[in-house]
Amino acid sequence: MKTLKNQKQPVLRIVHNHENSIVLDLLSNKANLGVVGLGYVGLPIALEFASLVNVKGFDISKEKVEAMKKGVDPSGELDRNEFENKRISFSAELDQLEDVRFYVVAVPTPVSADYKPDLSPLKSATKMVARYLKEGDYVVFESTVYPGCTEEVCVPILEEISGLKVNEDFKVGYSPERINPGDKKNTISTITKVVSGSDQEAAEAIADVYDLIIEAGVHVAPNMKTAEACKVVENTQRDVNIALMNELSNMFEKMGINTNDVIAATATKWNALPFFPGLVGGHCIGVDPYYLAHKANALGVGADLILTSRHINEELPSRIAGRIAEALKKHDKKIYNCRILVRGITFKENVSDIRNSKVGLLYSALKDMGAEVVIEDPLADPKEVEDEYGIRLSNAVNMLKYDAVVVAVAHTQFKFHDAEYYQRISKDTPVIFDLRGIVEGGDQLEDYYTL
């Protein structure tokens, strides 16, 4: 039964249709599905498909590939049992991409030091696929990009290297990833999948393939630009709303108002938005808005609100450092003589991912003020932290006493420590900055601050 009637009309497919030839070939082992890039996005997709079809997983990191061969997720997100009974092979060799009919490209799309889109990983992956592209193949991109990138950047690379023509010889699609690290409830199969294609047939075939693993249904966007915009808008919207809360938090602090109390009060209204102030890091919310702003600027369209929001969120670590210095000054302490404990360096709670963590900026701001800074994190990899930020994590924080403590990340492990714990590890009167308000009894402390 066909549910896709008009490519101009977005359609949520709720009925599985597995009559498409590419689907039949995958299910009958006549074709292989390949995933290029086996990180937070690519590996879960590869394993999900591998329950039903033959999958070839490729990643440029030999170290990570060897770990996956042993049933270990280098990102620490997936359990070992999720590798069991899967029809998948892992390799860091390019010939892994031979005999693949349906490619999924899921490589990182970061920004450069000057906040411009860095498409080098995407271009490199596209070139790899192009070397093995054949007539009848499909290439679906899941990497987050600006609207138009797939058509303007990726397709020309595929055509030039392969010598083939899109829609005549091969098909292309875009499907934004919706992986949420640390979330065990909202997983690949339970989240509606947005897909799109370079033409009507491509969109329908790609929707059919993803239907194999998506229980929640597949939403077919009218074109690839719309699907690309979907992803960057999702994260830009969150970035803007968090920036608003960070700005309000700064305002309320001057008024002597507790921001969390304001949020609790506004939450009683049915249409209140559940956003909170806080550090905005990671590889999505703190990055994707720059992709949208880049495209807007290229078109001569302003992106003032987006970039202002980015500025507000980027300056928060410095503002927190300033507040710590002010709090210590009340106790006649100068920050350059103080020892400060920072709890957590991952970009959010209960994950091991340290990419684009704003705790790194907080650390630098405190060090620049002359403070002695100790950082602990039970989930982060010490070697990765030292390589990325030049910071050595401590695993013996209880051996020292601190002038101030910053609970930067709301790891579950940190929630077991109440106000008495912070009194024990403090030199004098505890000065506690609990960015997410997780310390039980913290509001009973003399110097307790939240955002």
N, C-alpha and C positions, 0 to 999 in steps of 0.2 A: 504494500500500500504506500503510495507516494504522498508525502505531506508538504513537500516544497513546491508550491504552485507558481510563485512569482518572485524572482530574485530581488525585486524592489521592496517587497514586503518582508519585514523580519518575521521569522517563524520559530516558535518553540516546538521542537519535535518531541512528542511524548510517546510516539509509537516507534519501536525499533524497526528499521528497514534494512535487511541484510542481503538484498538481492543485487546490489551493485557489484560489478565484476571485480573491482579491486578488493572488496570485502570477501567475496567468494574465494578469490585467489589467496588472500591472507589466511582465511580459515581452513583452506584445503592444503596449506603448506606449499602452494605453487609460487608464493611471493613472500618476501621477508619485509618486516618493518624495521627501520633503522632510527636510532635516536642519537643525535650528535650533541654532546654536552651532557654529562651525567652528574650534575650538581643537585641543588635543592629542587629544581624543577624537572630536569631530565630523568633522573633516576626513578622517582616515583611513577612517572609516566611509563618508562620502559618496563618496570616490574608489573604494572597494572596490565599493560598489553600482553606481557609475557605469560599471563595466565591462560591466554586464548590463542595467541599466534607466535610464530617464530620472530624473535627480536634480536637485532644486533646492536649492542650498545658501544658507542665510541666516545672516548675522552682523551685529550692530549696528555693528561697526567698519568704516567705509568704507575706512580705510587698509589693513586686512588683506584686505578683499574685493578691492581693486585689486591687491594683491600676488598673490593667488590667481588672478586673471584672467590674470596674466602667468606662471603656473606656478611661483610661489614660495610655499613654506610659511612663514608668518610665525614659526612655532615652530622652524623649522630642522630638523625631524625627517624630512621627506619630500623625496626628490630630485625634480628637475624632470621627469624622465621618467615619474614616477608620475602626472603630470597629463595625459599624452599619451593621445589616443584615448579619452577619457572623455566619457560623455554627461551632462555636468553644466553648470549655469549658476550663477554666483555673484552675489549681490546683497545690498545693505544696505537695500533697499526692501521694505516689508512685503508689497506685492503679489506678491512672489516666492512667497508661501505659497499663492497661488491655484492651483486645479487640482491640489492635492496630496491623495492618498488615504491615504498612509501616512507619518505624521510620526515622526521620531526627534528627541527633545529631549536635547541634550548640552551644557548650559550649566554653568558653575562653581557649586559649592555651598560657599562658604567659611564661616568663622566670624567673628563680630564681635570687637571689641577685648576683650570680656569672655568670649570663648570660647563664645558661644552660636551655634547654627546661623543662618546668614544665608541665608534663602530668597528674598530679593528678586530675584536673577537668575532663579531657577526660576519664581517667581510671574509675573514679567514675561513670560518666554518662553511660559508657559502661557496667559496672556491673549492674546498674539499669535496663537497657534494657535487659540484659541477663537473669534477673530473670523472665521476662515475654515473652521471645522469644519462638516462636512456629514454627512448621513446616509450610513452605510456606511464612514466613515473609521476609521482606526486611529491611536492616539497611543501611542508607546512612549517611556518616560522612561529615560534612561541616567545621569542625574546622580545622584551618590551622596547618599543621604538616610537618615534613620532609618526603621526598620520602621513602616509605616502611613502614611507621608507622602503617597504617591501617592493613596491613597484619601481621606485626611483633608484634604489641602490642594489637590492638583492637580485631582482629579475635580470637586469643587464649583465650582472656577473655570471649568472647561470647560463644565459644565452651566449655570451661571448666565449666562455671556456668550453661549453659543451657543443656549440655549433647548432643547437636546437632552438626552436621558437616556442615561446610560451603559448599555451592554448591550442597550438597546432601539434606540437610534439610532446609536450609535458604540461602539467598543471601545477599551479601554485596556490597556496592558501595561507591565511593568517589566523591564529587562534591564541588569544592572550592567556598566559598562564595565570592561575589563581591559587597558587600554592601558598599556604599560610604556615610558616615554620612554627613548630611547637603546638600546633592545633591538631589534636587527635580526633576531634569531632567532625570538623569540616574538611573532608579529604577529597581526593580527585573525583571519586565516583559520586559523592554526595553534593557536589557543587555544579550548578548549571554551567555547561561549557559553551562559550561563544565561539563560533567558527565563521569563516568566510572563504571565498574562493575567487580565483582570477576570472572565472566565468560561471554560468549557471551549473554546468555539469560538474565543475570542480567543487563548488560549494556543496552540492548534493552528495558527491562521493565522499568528501572529507567529513561531512556530517554523519554519513553512514559508518565510516570507520570509527569515529569517536563514540558513536552510539554503542559500540561493542563494550565500552567500559564505563560509560557515564549513566548512572542510574537516574540522576536528577533531570536528565533531558538536555538536548542540544539546541541552543538558540542560534539561528542562522542570520547573521548580519547582512545587510544589503550589498556590502562591498568590503574590500580589505581595509580601506581607509577608516571606515566606521568601526571595524573591529579593533584596529590599532588605536583609535581615539578612545574607545571604551576603556582600554587598560590604563592609559595615562590619566584619563579623567578620574577613574576610581581612586588612584593614589593622590592626584593633585587635589581632589576634593577633600580628602582626609588631611592633607598637609595644610590647606587653607584653614580648615576648621580648628586644627590643633594650634595653628598660629594665633587664631582669634583667642583661644583659651589661654595661651601663653601671654598674650598682651593683656587680657583681662586679669590674669593672675598678678602681673606686675602692677596693674592699676589698683587691684583690691589690696595688695600688700601695703601700699601707701595709705589706704583708707582704714587699715586695721580690720579688714574683712577676710574671713577664711574662705578661700575659693571652693574647697570641697563642700562647705556648708551651703554655698550658693548653688552648686551643682545639684546637691541633694534636694534643695528646695525647688529648683526648676524642673527636676525629674518628675515631680508630681503632675506635671502637665503632659497630656497624652502625646503631644508632638514634639517634646523636647528631644534634642539630639545628644546622644551619649558620648560626648568628646571631653577629654581631660587635658590639662596642661602637662607637658613633659618633653623629654629629649626625643628628637626625631632623627633616627639613624636608619641603618639597614640599607638594603640594595633596592628598595622600592620607593617608599614615601619620600625619602630624602634625596632621591635621584630622578625619578620619573618627571617631576614638574619641570626640570631643566630641559628635557626633551621636547615637551610641549611648548615651552617658552622659546626654544631655539627655532622651532618651526614657525611660530607666530612672528618672531622677529624677521625671519627670512621672507615672510609674506608682507612685512611692513605693518603688522597688526600689533598693538600694544599687549603686553602681558604683565602689566603693572601689579595687579593684585597677586598674581602667582609669584612674581619675584620678590615682592614685599613680604609675602608670607614666608618665603624661603629665608629671607634675611632675618626675620624675627626668630625663626626656629634655629638658624645657624648661630645666632648671637646668644642663645640661652645659656650655653656652658659658661661663657664669660660673665653673664649676669649672676649665675649661681655662685661662681667664685667670688664675685664682689660682695654678695650677701654673706658669704662665709666670713670674709674679712671684716665686715661690719659687725657681725655677731661676736667674733673674737675680741674686737676692739672694746666691746662693752665690759669685757672681763680684763681689760688692760693688757691684752695680748696682741702682739704684732704677728701677723700671719707668717712672716719670714722666720719666726722662731718656733713655729708650731708644727706638730705632727698630725696629719690628717689621714684617716682611714676612708677609702672609697670602696664600697661594697658593690661589686658587679662591673663588668666591662663589655658584656655582650650587648647587641643593639636593642634587645628586648628580653623580657623575662622568659625563663625556662627553655632557652635555646642556647646552642654553643656558638652561633654565628657572631663573629666580631666585626664583620665588614661594615665600614662607615659608622662605627660606633661613636656617638658624640661624647661618651665618657672619656675617650682619648683626648678630645679637645678640653674637657674639664680638667683632666690630669695636667695637660700642658699649661692651662691658665693658672692653676694652683702652683705649679712648679715655677712659672715665670714670676710669681709673687714671692718666691723664696721658701715656700712651704716644703716640708718633708712629706711626701705622699706615698702611702702604702695602699696597694690595690689587691683585693682578693676576688676570686670568682670560681666557684666549684665546677662550673660547666665549661668554661673557656679552656682551650688548649694553650698551655703556657708558652710553648714554642711559637705557635701562631701569633700570640699576643706580642712576644718579643720581636718577632720578625716584622710585624705590621706596625707596631707603635713604639718599639724600643723600650717596652715596659716589662719588668720582671714581676710576675705575680708572686704574692706571698701566701704560703700555706701555714704560717705560724702567727697569725695576727693577734691571737690571745696572749702572746708573750710580751706585748707592748701596751702602753697606755697612750691615749690619744686626746688631743685638744679639741678635735671635732671629728664627727663621723658623717659621711654622706651615704645614705642608702640609695644608690643610683639606679639599681635594677631590682625589680620586684620578684626575684627568684623565690620559689616556694621554700627553699632552705632558709632564706632570710626571715621568713614570716614566723619561724619558730622562736625567734629572739625578741623578747619583750623589753620594756623600758628598763627593767632591772639589769638586764644584760649590758645595756649601753652605759648604765651607771658604773658597772664593774670595770669596763674597759676604758673609761674616761679618766683623765688625770684629775680633774676637779669637777666643776659643774658640767654635766653632759651638754654639749652643743651638737644637736642632731638635726641634719637636713634629710628628711624623709621624702624624697621626691614624689613617691606614689602613695604616701600615707599608709604604709603597711605595718608600722611598729605598734603593737598592742600596748595601750597605755601611754603612748608617746605624748599625747596632749596633756598628760599630767606632769611632764618634765618642764623645768623652768625655761629652758632654751630649746624648744622644739619647733621646727619649721617645715612646712610643706610648700608645694607650688600652689 
